[in-house]
């Protein structure tokens, strides 16, 4: 499972970018691929790669192939800006590339205002018809402006290919000519001068759905399953609150490797990897336990506000923040010194918070059904409340730092997507069943996960949502977990989902009403992979 995004800000202007090879299909004037300046580059790097040769040979197809690639199934995308061309203004992406005479290419043309997918077989370029269209259909009409940045994206799995422009699906194509893995790259035609930026590709195993139970990690013991668990991807450990201790699991070996004890009523864990420290919230002790990430030994304890629940680490300020539900407040802790830096008073119960890693926090407020931005340095509100559209009782959240998007889980079977710069509602995505308990975002795979469903009869499930673009989202699948499933964490290295779980006691066992009780000895972590 791999992913990569390539920009050109560190390459030398006037040269072929490092790690790329120039080639060409057919004959004509030599292609000229080079790094050029462009202050409008989507990556903000001020430099892009361009094919600048204006040789007018109509049957000439310059190629720029990314050397470190070998994909069979996956997806790729690129930002492109047509600059000029009298014969053509075609910008394309290439996949399953064998050699200059054999590959697939999807291209958008600013002169023809259309999008076409071709197979190049034995140097012959053959247009492939969209699914459901006659065999002689030549692509699909679509506006492609000159001098404007657009995005071309292709997904490919087996024989099915799907083409998007600016997040809009253009068509599907089904073809079985090239089935083996190959390289990916860029393509133009004739005298097309095209600028390219933000070249990205990802293997299909992390670009699509298909999540299923792949492993079970036994934990054992009695007690309820909490709502919050924390994955330390760099340290390869999962921290699972469990009654009065934290279970520590090595996700690579699939074994419990230790515990953090003396944490009465532990609710959540925050990890400050750079400081080698972890922090808990202890609801019964109204405190936060500080522990060593290597030894799991207790370093100290800090008193915080009433009923601390969630906790998070903000790397910009090197502070840990506890969300004190009954205290209607947040306590800021200096993570290095282990002392309280201050308290943020709120006029509503804080439910969850995320950091943008730049000094801002976003806090969901249950009763107000709103999000409040917080200045993590000044320990004050950084703006007015944001209403998340029709989102009822916002709970867990995740953040896409690159695209400045906030994903908000709601109690009414939906997820709201907000712009972190002002709180504008971008999208509403259906989820379910039940209220959202946990939300996670995989930036490499561009997948959002919402763990939903609570209550004695609630069938827990994870909704997998695809980020088509920063503003467009679609549901890929709903993965059934089991009654009472709530907590969830994402391992960004393996792209696996980690779900603490235990079997619920049934009515036959004497449990009824609104109580949720669990069968002793069934506590475990379910691992869902693709």
Residue pairs with C-beta under 8 A, 6 or more apart in sequence:
1 203
1 205
1 206
1 494
1 495
2 202
2 203
2 206
3 200
3 201
3 202
3 203
3 206
3 444
3 445
4 68
4 69
4 200
4 201
4 202
5 198
5 199
5 200
6 17
6 19
6 66
6 198
6 199
6 200
7 41
7 43
7 45
7 197
7 198
7 199
8 17
8 35
8 43
8 45
8 47
8 48
8 49
8 197
9 41
9 43
9 45
9 46
9 47
10 45
11 17
11 18
11 35
11 47
11 49
12 35
13 34
13 35
13 36
13 37
13 47
14 34
14 35
14 36
15 34
15 35
16 22
16 33
16 34
16 35
16 64
17 33
17 35
17 49
19 66
19 67
19 68
20 33
20 49
20 64
20 65
20 66
20 67
20 185
21 64
21 65
21 67
22 31
22 33
22 62
22 63
22 64
22 65
23 31
23 62
23 63
23 64
23 65
23 100
24 30
24 31
24 60
24 61
24 62
24 63
24 100
25 60
25 61
25 63
25 100
25 101
25 120
25 123
25 125
26 57
26 59
26 60
26 61
26 123
27 57
27 59
27 60
28 55
28 57
28 59
28 60
28 190
29 53
29 55
29 57
29 60
30 53
30 55
31 51
31 53
31 55
31 60
31 62
31 63
31 64
31 188
32 51
32 52
32 53
32 62
33 49
33 50
33 51
33 52
33 62
33 64
34 49
34 50
34 52
35 47
35 48
35 49
35 50
36 47
36 48
36 49
36 50
36 52
36 195
37 46
37 47
38 46
38 47
38 48
38 81
38 195
38 197
39 46
40 81
40 149
41 47
41 48
41 197
42 79
42 149
42 197
42 198
43 79
43 197
43 198
45 197
48 81
48 195
48 196
48 197
49 64
49 186
49 195
49 196
49 197
50 83
50 193
50 194
50 195
50 196
51 62
51 64
51 186
51 188
51 192
51 193
51 194
52 193
53 62
53 191
54 84
54 85
54 191
54 193
55 190
55 191
56 86
56 87
56 190
56 191
57 190
58 87
58 88
58 190
60 189
60 190
61 120
61 125
61 187
61 188
61 189
62 187
62 188
62 189
63 94
63 97
63 100
63 185
63 186
63 187
64 185
64 186
64 187
65 94
65 97
65 183
65 184
65 185
66 183
66 184
66 185
66 199
66 201
67 183
69 183
69 184
69 185
69 201
70 181
70 182
70 183
71 95
71 96
71 156
71 181
71 182
71 183
71 184
71 201
71 203
72 96
72 179
72 180
72 181
72 182
72 204
73 156
73 157
73 158
73 203
73 204
73 205
74 95
74 155
74 156
74 157
74 201
74 202
74 203
74 204
74 207
75 153
75 154
75 155
75 156
75 201
75 202
75 204
75 207
76 93
76 95
76 153
76 154
76 184
76 199
76 200
76 201
76 202
77 93
77 151
77 152
77 153
77 154
77 164
77 198
77 199
77 200
77 201
78 91
78 93
78 151
78 152
78 153
78 186
78 196
78 197
78 198
78 199
78 200
79 149
79 150
79 151
79 196
79 197
79 198
80 91
80 108
80 149
80 150
80 151
80 152
80 194
80 195
80 196
80 197
81 147
81 148
81 149
81 150
81 194
81 195
82 89
82 91
82 110
82 144
82 145
82 146
82 147
82 192
82 193
82 194
83 146
83 147
83 193
83 194
83 195
84 146
84 191
84 192
84 193
85 110
85 111
85 190
85 191
85 192
85 193
86 191
87 189
87 190
87 191
87 192
88 109
88 111
88 188
88 189
88 190
88 191
88 192
89 109
89 110
89 111
89 144
89 146
89 192
89 193
89 194
90 107
90 108
90 109
90 110
90 111
90 187
90 188
90 189
90 190
90 192
90 194
91 107
91 108
91 109
91 110
91 152
91 186
91 187
91 188
91 192
91 194
91 196
92 105
92 106
92 107
92 108
92 152
92 186
92 187
92 188
92 189
93 105
93 106
93 107
93 152
93 154
93 184
93 185
93 186
93 187
94 103
94 104
94 105
94 183
94 184
94 185
94 186
94 187
95 103
95 104
95 105
95 154
95 156
95 182
95 184
96 103
96 104
96 156
96 178
96 179
96 180
96 181
96 182
97 103
97 182
97 183
97 184
97 185
98 178
98 180
98 182
100 123
101 120
101 121
101 122
101 123
102 120
102 121
102 122
102 178
103 119
103 120
103 178
103 182
104 117
104 118
104 119
104 120
104 156
104 161
104 175
104 177
104 178
105 117
105 118
105 120
105 187
106 115
106 116
106 117
106 118
106 152
106 154
106 161
106 163
107 115
107 116
107 117
107 118
107 152
107 187
107 189
108 114
108 115
108 142
108 144
108 150
108 152
108 165
109 115
109 116
109 144
110 144
110 145
110 146
113 141
113 142
113 143
113 144
114 138
114 139
114 140
114 141
114 142
114 144
115 139
115 140
115 142
115 144
115 163
115 165
115 170
115 171
116 127
116 138
116 139
116 140
117 127
117 128
117 139
117 154
117 161
117 163
117 171
117 173
118 125
118 126
118 127
118 128
119 125
119 126
119 128
119 175
119 177
119 178
120 126
121 177
127 138
127 139
128 173
128 175
129 135
129 136
129 137
129 173
130 137
130 139
130 140
130 171
130 172
130 173
131 171
131 172
131 173
131 174
133 171
139 171
140 170
140 171
142 165
142 168
142 170
144 150
144 165
149 197
150 165
150 166
151 164
151 165
151 166
151 167
151 198
151 469
152 163
152 164
152 165
153 163
153 164
153 165
153 167
154 161
154 162
154 163
154 164
155 161
155 162
155 164
155 204
155 207
155 208
156 162
156 204
157 204
157 208
158 179
159 174
159 175
159 176
159 179
160 172
160 173
160 174
161 172
161 173
161 174
161 175
162 169
162 171
162 172
162 173
163 169
163 170
163 171
163 172
163 173
164 170
164 468
166 469
167 468
167 469
167 471
167 472
184 201
186 196
186 199
188 194
202 444
202 445
202 446
205 495
205 530
206 442
206 444
206 445
206 447
206 495
206 530
207 445
207 446
208 476
208 530
209 464
209 466
209 476
209 477
209 530
210 477
210 530
211 462
211 464
211 477
211 479
211 497
211 528
211 529
211 530
212 479
212 528
212 529
212 530
213 526
213 527
213 528
214 496
214 527
214 528
214 529
215 254
215 526
215 527
215 529
216 524
216 525
216 526
216 527
217 249
217 251
217 254
217 255
217 256
217 524
217 525
217 526
217 527
218 524
219 240
219 242
219 247
219 249
219 256
219 500
219 523
219 524
219 525
220 521
220 523
220 524
221 242
221 243
221 520
221 521
221 523
222 243
222 518
222 520
222 521
222 523
223 242
223 243
223 518
223 523
224 243
224 502
224 516
224 517
224 518
225 484
225 485
225 486
225 487
225 500
225 501
225 502
225 518
225 523
226 240
226 241
226 242
226 267
226 268
226 486
226 487
226 500
227 437
227 438
227 486
227 487
228 241
228 267
228 268
228 269
228 309
228 310
228 438
228 487
229 238
229 239
229 240
229 241
229 269
229 487
229 488
229 489
229 498
229 500
230 238
230 239
230 268
230 269
230 270
230 271
230 489
231 237
231 238
231 239
231 251
231 489
231 490
231 491
231 492
231 498
232 238
232 239
232 271
232 273
232 293
233 491
233 492
233 493
234 273
235 271
235 273
235 293
236 250
236 251
236 252
236 493
237 248
237 249
237 250
237 251
237 257
237 293
238 248
238 249
238 251
238 489
238 491
238 498
238 525
239 246
239 247
239 248
239 249
239 260
239 269
239 271
239 278
240 246
240 247
240 248
240 249
240 487
240 500
240 525
241 247
241 263
241 266
241 267
241 268
241 269
241 280
242 266
242 523
243 265
243 266
244 261
244 262
244 263
244 264
244 265
244 266
244 284
245 259
245 260
245 261
245 263
245 266
246 259
246 260
246 261
246 263
246 266
246 269
246 280
247 256
247 259
248 256
248 257
248 258
248 259
248 260
248 296
249 255
249 256
249 257
249 525
250 256
250 257
251 491
251 494
251 496
251 498
251 527
254 527
258 296
259 296
260 266
260 269
260 278
260 280
260 289
260 291
260 296
260 298
262 289
262 298
263 280
263 282
263 285
263 289
264 282
264 283
264 284
264 285
265 282
265 283
265 284
265 285
266 280
266 281
266 282
266 283
266 289
267 280
267 281
267 282
267 283
267 308
267 309
267 310
267 311
268 280
268 281
268 309
268 310
268 311
269 278
269 279
269 280
269 311
270 278
270 279
270 280
270 311
270 312
270 313
270 320
271 277
271 278
271 279
271 293
271 313
272 278
272 279
272 313
272 315
272 318
272 320
272 335
273 293
274 315
275 318
275 335
275 336
276 292
276 293
276 294
277 290
277 291
277 292
277 293
277 299
277 335
278 290
278 291
278 292
278 293
279 288
279 289
279 290
279 291
279 311
279 313
279 320
279 333
279 335
280 288
280 289
280 291
280 311
281 288
281 304
281 308
281 309
281 310
281 311
281 322
281 323
282 288
282 289
282 308
283 307
283 308
283 309
285 301
286 303
286 304
286 305
286 306
286 307
286 308
287 301
287 302
287 303
287 304
287 308
288 301
288 302
288 304
288 308
288 311
288 320
288 322
288 331
288 333
289 298
289 300
289 301
290 298
290 299
290 300
290 301
290 302
290 338
291 297
291 298
291 299
292 299
299 338
300 338
302 331
302 333
302 338
302 339
302 340
303 340
304 322
304 324
304 331
304 333
304 340
305 322
305 324
305 326
305 327
305 329
305 330
305 331
305 343
306 324
306 325
306 326
306 327
307 324
307 325
307 326
307 327
308 322
308 323
308 324
308 325
308 331
309 322
309 323
309 324
309 325
309 350
309 351
310 322
310 323
310 350
310 351
310 352
310 353
311 320
311 321
311 322
311 323
312 320
312 321
312 353
312 354
312 355
312 361
313 319
313 320
313 321
313 335
313 355
314 320
314 321
314 355
314 357
314 359
314 361
314 376
315 355
315 357
316 355
316 357
316 358
316 359
316 376
316 377
317 359
317 376
317 377
318 334
318 335
318 336
319 332
319 333
319 334
319 335
319 341
319 376
320 332
320 333
320 335
321 330
321 331
321 332
321 333
321 344
321 353
321 361
321 376
322 330
322 331
322 333
323 330
323 350
323 351
323 352
323 353
323 363
324 330
324 331
324 350
325 349
325 350
325 351
326 349
328 345
328 346
328 347
328 348
328 349
328 350
329 343
329 344
329 345
329 346
329 350
330 343
330 344
330 346
330 350
330 353
330 363
330 374
331 340
331 342
331 343
331 344
332 340
332 341
332 342
332 343
332 344
332 376
332 379
333 339
333 340
333 341
334 340
334 341
341 379
342 379
343 379
344 374
344 379
344 380
346 363
346 365
346 372
348 365
348 366
348 367
348 368
348 370
349 365
349 366
349 367
350 363
350 364
350 365
350 366
351 363
351 364
351 365
351 366
351 393
351 394
351 395
351 396
352 363
352 364
352 394
352 395
352 396
352 397
353 361
353 362
353 363
353 364
353 374
353 397
354 361
354 362
354 397
354 398
354 399
354 406
355 361
355 376
355 399
356 362
356 399
356 401
356 420
357 401
359 375
359 376
359 377
360 373
360 374
360 375
360 376
360 382
360 420
361 373
361 374
361 376
362 371
362 372
362 373
362 374
362 397
362 399
362 406
362 420
363 371
363 372
363 373
363 374
364 370
364 371
364 394
364 395
364 396
364 397
364 408
365 371
365 372
365 385
365 394
366 393
366 394
366 395
368 385
369 387
369 388
369 391
369 392
369 393
369 394
370 385
370 386
370 387
370 388
370 394
371 385
371 386
371 388
371 394
371 397
371 406
371 408
371 418
371 423
372 381
372 383
372 385
372 386
373 381
373 382
373 383
373 386
373 420
373 423
374 380
374 381
374 382
375 381
375 382
383 423
386 418
386 422
386 423
387 423
388 394
388 408
388 410
388 416
388 418
388 425
389 416
389 425
389 428
390 412
390 414
390 416
390 428
391 408
391 410
391 412
391 414
391 416
391 428
392 410
392 411
392 412
393 410
393 411
393 412
393 435
394 408
394 409
394 410
394 411
394 416
395 409
395 410
395 411
395 435
395 436
395 437
396 409
396 436
396 437
396 438
396 439
396 451
397 406
397 407
397 408
397 409
397 439
398 406
398 407
398 439
398 440
398 441
398 448
399 405
399 406
399 407
399 420
399 441
400 406
400 407
400 441
400 443
400 467
400 470
401 443
402 443
403 470
404 419
404 420
404 421
404 470
405 417
405 418
405 419
405 420
405 426
405 470
406 417
406 418
406 419
406 420
407 415
407 416
407 417
407 439
407 441
407 448
407 450
408 415
408 416
408 417
408 418
408 439
409 415
409 431
409 435
409 436
409 437
409 438
409 439
409 450
409 452
410 416
410 431
410 435
410 436
411 435
411 436
412 435
413 430
413 431
413 432
413 433
413 434
413 435
413 452
414 428
414 429
414 430
414 431
415 428
415 429
415 431
415 436
415 439
415 448
415 450
415 463
415 465
416 425
416 427
416 428
416 429
417 425
417 426
417 427
417 428
417 429
417 471
417 473
418 424
418 425
418 426
419 426
426 470
426 471
427 471
427 472
427 473
429 448
429 465
429 473
429 474
429 475
430 463
430 475
431 450
431 452
431 463
431 465
431 475
432 452
432 453
432 461
432 463
432 478
433 452
433 453
433 458
433 459
433 461
434 452
434 453
434 454
434 455
434 458
434 459
434 460
435 452
435 453
435 454
436 450
436 451
436 452
437 451
437 452
437 453
437 454
437 486
437 487
437 488
438 449
438 450
438 451
438 486
438 487
438 488
438 489
439 448
439 449
439 450
439 451
440 448
440 449
440 488
440 489
440 490
440 497
441 447
441 448
441 449
441 490
442 448
442 449
442 490
442 492
442 495
443 492
444 492
444 495
445 495
446 466
446 467
447 464
447 465
447 466
447 467
447 476
448 464
448 465
448 466
448 467
448 473
449 462
449 463
449 464
449 465
449 488
449 490
449 497
450 462
450 463
450 465
451 460
451 461
451 462
451 481
451 485
451 486
451 487
451 488
451 499
452 460
452 461
452 462
452 463
453 459
453 460
453 461
453 481
453 483
453 484
453 485
453 486
454 460
454 484
454 486
455 484
455 514
455 516
456 483
456 484
456 504
456 511
456 512
456 513
456 514
456 515
456 516
457 483
458 483
458 484
459 480
459 482
459 483
460 480
460 481
460 482
460 483
460 484
460 485
460 486
461 478
461 479
461 480
461 481
461 485
462 478
462 479
462 481
462 488
462 497
462 499
462 528
463 475
463 477
463 478
463 479
464 475
464 476
464 477
464 478
464 479
465 473
465 474
465 475
465 476
466 473
466 474
466 475
466 476
467 473
468 474
479 497
479 528
481 499
481 501
481 526
482 501
482 503
483 504
484 501
484 502
484 504
484 516
484 518
485 499
485 501
487 499
487 500
488 497
488 498
488 499
489 497
489 498
490 496
490 497
490 498
491 497
491 498
494 529
495 529
495 530
496 527
496 528
496 529
497 527
497 528
497 529
498 525
498 526
498 527
498 528
499 525
499 526
499 527
499 528
500 523
500 524
500 525
500 526
501 523
501 524
501 525
501 526
502 518
502 519
502 522
502 523
502 524
503 518
503 519
503 522
504 511
504 516
504 517
504 518
504 519
505 511
505 517
505 518
505 519
509 517
509 519
511 517
